[in-house]
Amino acid sequence: MNILKRLATIALLLGAGSMVFAQETEKKDVYQITDVVTVKHTPVDNQGSSGTCWCFAGTGLVEAEILRKYGKEFNLSEMFFVRNVWTDKIVKYVKMHGCTSLSQGGEVCDVFYALNKHGMVPETDYTGKVIGETRHMHNEMNEVITNFAKSITKRSNGRLTPNWQNLLPSIFDVYLGEVPETFTVDGKKYTPKTFAEAYPLPWEEYLEIASFTDQPYNKQFMVEIPDNWTWTPAYNVEFDALMQALDYALEHGFAVGWAQDVSDKGFSRQHGLGIVPENIESEKLWKEIVPEKQITAADHQKAFDNWEITDDHSMLIVGIAKDQNGNKYYKIKNSWGEAGPYNGYWYCSDAYVRLHTVFFTLHKDALSKDMKKNLQIK
């Protein structure tokens, strides 16, 4: 009888231990983030194994703008934009005798460029997944088209073949599928061009703003990064004004495209956060809310000049948030699927955005009247 009682006691203790363990594993994250402002936008998508973050961020911005301006929610095909941008990029590469960027990278503004030149297509009518993959897989395609472009510039026949461009559509048809001539949306038939014309987003209404100390303020300048293959200029504004412009845009219902860097230790996939700790090696990191650096314009410029920050990733800023201590963050829509603790969203601190921003892409009406006046934008 005593043995049975002992066994029962042990069982109860083990059960209690399990309950304690369960309670411990259910502890809340160190950073308790609360959304303060959220701009209307479309769901998180997944770029898969492709270097097309710029297109997912840009397409997300286009979708958010259509939602804002026309009240229509569409899931647009990123790969339709990708194939057209790749094509135009290769044509420019050849025209420039191979002296321009030739990579799968790009910028958010490329989507508005492609939208206005080539139109748009719903995702359901052009997924870009025709080689038997369930996610985007572009490594082989990128190698094929890159080598193709380089081979053209060698002029092996002593001159360029007059019809070399005729091969490009076939390459993209193999890897991404043929583009439908027409498709139906809400019972109406469209072509890519007429679909875009039904919900116009003129390229000239969208602009880039940045902040660099080596350029004159309130003037346009060329953003000197390889992926800016369209040579799109940006307006240079003072450092604090850049962040004020971001807040103003979000608070007035505008999503903002973001070209930035996610390559340092302060960007945590596990925690879904981007921060700039005073001590990145601190044992307290991710165990408690740690102090962050105060980022100055000089810090930002130095990091950019030293290649410590580059435009290695593009995402969409869709809101403002705060933690339990009142610290400010920006809500970011990423393109890595519904991964991480926030199901595909990231929260980046004010310091992180200040340090890592290359430029923002946004509608001109997202700027305040004073900033428009300073930049001479009507």
FIKE-218662 format. One record per residue (C-alpha): x, y, z. Coordinates in steps of 0.05 Angstrom, whole numbers. Layout:
<recs>
[rec [X,Y,Z]]
...
</recs>
This chain:
<recs>
[rec [0,0,0]]
[rec [57,47,17]]
[rec [89,33,-50]]
[rec [25,51,-86]]
[rec [20,117,-47]]
[rec [92,133,-65]]
[rec [79,120,-138]]
[rec [17,164,-136]]
[rec [57,220,-103]]
[rec [112,215,-155]]
[rec [60,217,-211]]
[rec [29,280,-180]]
[rec [97,312,-174]]
[rec [114,296,-246]]
[rec [48,324,-269]]
[rec [60,388,-229]]
[rec [129,392,-259]]
[rec [100,387,-328]]
[rec [51,443,-312]]
[rec [107,488,-288]]
[rec [148,473,-351]]
[rec [88,489,-395]]
[rec [77,554,-359]]
[rec [151,572,-368]]
[rec [150,557,-442]]
[rec [89,600,-451]]
[rec [124,663,-426]]
[rec [113,723,-469]]
[rec [167,751,-515]]
[rec [213,802,-484]]
[rec [190,855,-534]]
[rec [115,867,-528]]
[rec [98,904,-592]]
[rec [32,941,-601]]
[rec [10,971,-668]]
[rec [-6,1045,-665]]
[rec [-17,1061,-739]]
[rec [-31,1010,-793]]
[rec [-40,1028,-867]]
[rec [-87,986,-909]]
[rec [-47,936,-950]]
[rec [-51,867,-980]]
[rec [-28,801,-948]]
[rec [44,778,-940]]
[rec [73,740,-1000]]
[rec [134,696,-1011]]
[rec [191,710,-1059]]
[rec [218,640,-1050]]
[rec [288,627,-1077]]
[rec [292,690,-1119]]
[rec [327,756,-1112]]
[rec [263,794,-1126]]
[rec [248,827,-1059]]
[rec [246,894,-1096]]
[rec [187,868,-1138]]
[rec [149,840,-1079]]
[rec [157,905,-1041]]
[rec [140,946,-1103]]
[rec [80,903,-1121]]
[rec [57,908,-1048]]
[rec [61,983,-1055]]
[rec [23,982,-1120]]
[rec [-31,939,-1088]]
[rec [-35,984,-1028]]
[rec [-41,1045,-1073]]
[rec [-97,1014,-1114]]
[rec [-132,997,-1048]]
[rec [-122,1069,-1023]]
[rec [-142,1104,-1088]]
[rec [-195,1058,-1117]]
[rec [-218,1014,-1060]]
[rec [-201,950,-1098]]
[rec [-159,894,-1070]]
[rec [-118,855,-1121]]
[rec [-64,802,-1117]]
[rec [-20,821,-1175]]
[rec [33,779,-1209]]
[rec [103,797,-1188]]
[rec [133,753,-1242]]
[rec [99,792,-1297]]
[rec [138,853,-1273]]
[rec [201,812,-1263]]
[rec [204,787,-1335]]
[rec [193,856,-1364]]
[rec [244,889,-1318]]
[rec [294,835,-1334]]
[rec [282,844,-1409]]
[rec [290,920,-1407]]
[rec [351,913,-1361]]
[rec [385,867,-1411]]
[rec [370,914,-1469]]
[rec [402,971,-1431]]
[rec [461,927,-1412]]
[rec [475,912,-1485]]
[rec [465,985,-1506]]
[rec [515,1005,-1453]]
[rec [566,954,-1479]]
[rec [560,912,-1415]]
[rec [576,970,-1369]]
[rec [512,971,-1328]]
[rec [485,926,-1272]]
[rec [464,857,-1294]]
[rec [432,821,-1236]]
[rec [364,799,-1210]]
[rec [365,857,-1161]]
[rec [325,921,-1169]]
[rec [287,976,-1134]]
[rec [215,987,-1112]]
[rec [208,1041,-1165]]
[rec [222,989,-1219]]
[rec [152,962,-1209]]
[rec [120,1030,-1225]]
[rec [166,1035,-1285]]
[rec [143,966,-1310]]
[rec [70,979,-1292]]
[rec [66,1041,-1334]]
[rec [105,1012,-1392]]
[rec [79,941,-1395]]
[rec [15,938,-1353]]
[rec [-3,889,-1299]]
[rec [-34,819,-1292]]
[rec [-69,783,-1234]]
[rec [-29,730,-1198]]
[rec [-81,677,-1216]]
[rec [-68,689,-1290]]
[rec [8,690,-1286]]
[rec [41,656,-1227]]
[rec [109,648,-1258]]
[rec [112,576,-1233]]
[rec [114,531,-1293]]
[rec [176,488,-1281]]
[rec [145,442,-1230]]
[rec [163,482,-1167]]
[rec [114,504,-1114]]
[rec [156,566,-1098]]
[rec [196,613,-1140]]
[rec [263,582,-1160]]
[rec [304,629,-1203]]
[rec [377,608,-1198]]
[rec [380,570,-1264]]
[rec [339,623,-1301]]
[rec [383,679,-1275]]
[rec [446,643,-1297]]
[rec [417,629,-1366]]
[rec [395,700,-1381]]
[rec [458,731,-1350]]
[rec [503,688,-1394]]
[rec [458,703,-1454]]
[rec [466,778,-1444]]
[rec [541,772,-1435]]
[rec [548,730,-1497]]
[rec [512,783,-1539]]
[rec [562,837,-1518]]
[rec [620,794,-1542]]
[rec [598,807,-1614]]
[rec [624,739,-1637]]
[rec [601,753,-1708]]
[rec [638,819,-1708]]
[rec [573,856,-1698]]
[rec [508,849,-1659]]
[rec [456,802,-1689]]
[rec [399,848,-1709]]
[rec [345,804,-1680]]
[rec [379,780,-1616]]
[rec [322,808,-1573]]
[rec [273,759,-1604]]
[rec [304,704,-1561]]
[rec [287,737,-1494]]
[rec [212,723,-1492]]
[rec [226,649,-1506]]
[rec [273,644,-1447]]
[rec [223,675,-1399]]
[rec [166,633,-1428]]
[rec [205,570,-1410]]
[rec [219,591,-1338]]
[rec [160,635,-1321]]
[rec [106,616,-1372]]
[rec [74,652,-1430]]
[rec [38,717,-1414]]
[rec [-37,714,-1427]]
[rec [-59,762,-1482]]
[rec [-125,773,-1445]]
[rec [-156,755,-1378]]
[rec [-220,769,-1340]]
[rec [-227,808,-1275]]
[rec [-295,821,-1243]]
[rec [-329,797,-1307]]
[rec [-291,845,-1353]]
[rec [-238,825,-1403]]
[rec [-171,861,-1401]]
[rec [-102,860,-1432]]
[rec [-43,876,-1386]]
[rec [-42,948,-1411]]
[rec [-117,960,-1406]]
[rec [-119,930,-1336]]
[rec [-66,980,-1313]]
[rec [-102,1036,-1348]]
[rec [-166,1020,-1310]]
[rec [-130,1035,-1244]]
[rec [-77,1086,-1264]]
[rec [-16,1098,-1220]]
[rec [26,1147,-1261]]
[rec [100,1135,-1251]]
[rec [114,1210,-1246]]
[rec [70,1214,-1183]]
[rec [117,1168,-1145]]
[rec [185,1190,-1120]]
[rec [244,1172,-1077]]
[rec [269,1210,-1016]]
[rec [335,1199,-981]]
[rec [383,1234,-935]]
[rec [458,1238,-947]]
[rec [506,1291,-922]]
[rec [548,1290,-985]]
[rec [491,1317,-1028]]
[rec [456,1385,-1027]]
[rec [390,1385,-988]]
[rec [323,1395,-1022]]
[rec [352,1376,-1090]]
[rec [349,1313,-1132]]
[rec [411,1270,-1139]]
[rec [428,1202,-1169]]
[rec [428,1146,-1118]]
[rec [494,1113,-1131]]
[rec [478,1040,-1121]]
[rec [484,983,-1172]]
[rec [410,963,-1171]]
[rec [387,1032,-1192]]
[rec [392,1010,-1264]]
[rec [336,1059,-1285]]
[rec [379,1116,-1259]]
[rec [320,1143,-1220]]
[rec [339,1205,-1179]]
[rec [319,1216,-1106]]
[rec [304,1279,-1068]]
[rec [355,1292,-1013]]
[rec [326,1317,-948]]
[rec [355,1330,-879]]
[rec [361,1269,-834]]
[rec [305,1285,-784]]
[rec [261,1309,-841]]
[rec [267,1241,-874]]
[rec [239,1206,-812]]
[rec [185,1260,-804]]
[rec [165,1247,-876]]
[rec [159,1173,-862]]
[rec [114,1185,-802]]
[rec [71,1235,-840]]
[rec [60,1186,-897]]
[rec [40,1129,-852]]
[rec [-5,1172,-808]]
[rec [-41,1195,-870]]
[rec [-54,1126,-899]]
[rec [5,1117,-947]]
[rec [48,1054,-948]]
[rec [121,1066,-962]]
[rec [171,1025,-1002]]
[rec [236,1015,-965]]
[rec [305,1001,-993]]
[rec [352,982,-937]]
[rec [401,932,-907]]
[rec [384,870,-865]]
[rec [453,839,-861]]
[rec [476,857,-791]]
[rec [465,822,-724]]
[rec [411,871,-703]]
[rec [362,842,-753]]
[rec [336,778,-720]]
[rec [294,728,-759]]
[rec [280,690,-695]]
[rec [251,750,-660]]
[rec [223,787,-720]]
[rec [258,851,-699]]
[rec [309,900,-726]]
[rec [346,940,-673]]
[rec [413,976,-664]]
[rec [438,957,-595]]
[rec [491,998,-561]]
[rec [528,932,-549]]
[rec [512,879,-601]]
[rec [552,828,-560]]
[rec [514,841,-496]]
[rec [491,778,-459]]
[rec [426,815,-446]]
[rec [410,819,-520]]
[rec [341,788,-535]]
[rec [333,772,-460]]
[rec [311,842,-443]]
[rec [299,908,-479]]
[rec [369,936,-488]]
[rec [390,1009,-500]]
[rec [399,1028,-573]]
[rec [448,1075,-606]]
[rec [428,1146,-623]]
[rec [438,1148,-698]]
[rec [462,1213,-729]]
[rec [466,1236,-801]]
[rec [541,1226,-797]]
[rec [532,1154,-773]]
[rec [486,1140,-831]]
[rec [532,1170,-883]]
[rec [593,1134,-856]]
[rec [558,1067,-856]]
[rec [535,1078,-928]]
[rec [604,1100,-952]]
[rec [637,1041,-919]]
[rec [587,991,-949]]
[rec [564,973,-879]]
[rec [494,987,-905]]
[rec [471,972,-975]]
[rec [405,963,-1010]]
[rec [408,887,-1001]]
[rec [334,881,-987]]
[rec [268,916,-1001]]
[rec [206,914,-959]]
[rec [142,953,-948]]
[rec [131,997,-887]]
[rec [57,993,-867]]
[rec [53,1021,-797]]
[rec [80,1050,-732]]
[rec [84,1011,-667]]
[rec [112,1015,-597]]
[rec [138,967,-544]]
[rec [117,964,-470]]
[rec [169,1018,-454]]
[rec [141,1066,-506]]
[rec [199,1056,-555]]
[rec [180,1068,-627]]
[rec [181,1017,-683]]
[rec [158,1011,-755]]
[rec [115,954,-778]]
[rec [145,921,-839]]
[rec [113,875,-890]]
[rec [166,826,-913]]
[rec [165,776,-971]]
[rec [191,713,-938]]
[rec [122,682,-928]]
[rec [86,680,-861]]
[rec [151,666,-823]]
[rec [174,689,-755]]
[rec [135,708,-692]]
[rec [94,761,-729]]
[rec [72,717,-788]]
[rec [114,751,-841]]
[rec [117,820,-810]]
[rec [178,851,-778]]
[rec [184,909,-729]]
[rec [244,954,-738]]
[rec [263,1007,-687]]
[rec [269,1080,-702]]
[rec [344,1074,-696]]
[rec [346,1015,-744]]
[rec [307,1052,-797]]
[rec [350,1114,-788]]
[rec [415,1076,-797]]
[rec [396,1027,-852]]
[rec [352,1067,-899]]
[rec [378,1079,-969]]
[rec [314,1112,-993]]
[rec [239,1110,-988]]
[rec [190,1105,-1047]]
[rec [122,1137,-1038]]
[rec [67,1177,-1071]]
[rec [81,1252,-1075]]
[rec [16,1266,-1037]]
[rec [46,1228,-978]]
[rec [91,1288,-966]]
[rec [69,1347,-924]]
[rec [55,1414,-955]]
[rec [119,1443,-925]]
[rec [162,1387,-953]]
[rec [130,1394,-1021]]
[rec [145,1468,-1019]]
[rec [217,1456,-999]]
[rec [226,1405,-1055]]
[rec [186,1447,-1105]]
[rec [138,1391,-1118]]
[rec [68,1409,-1141]]
</recs>
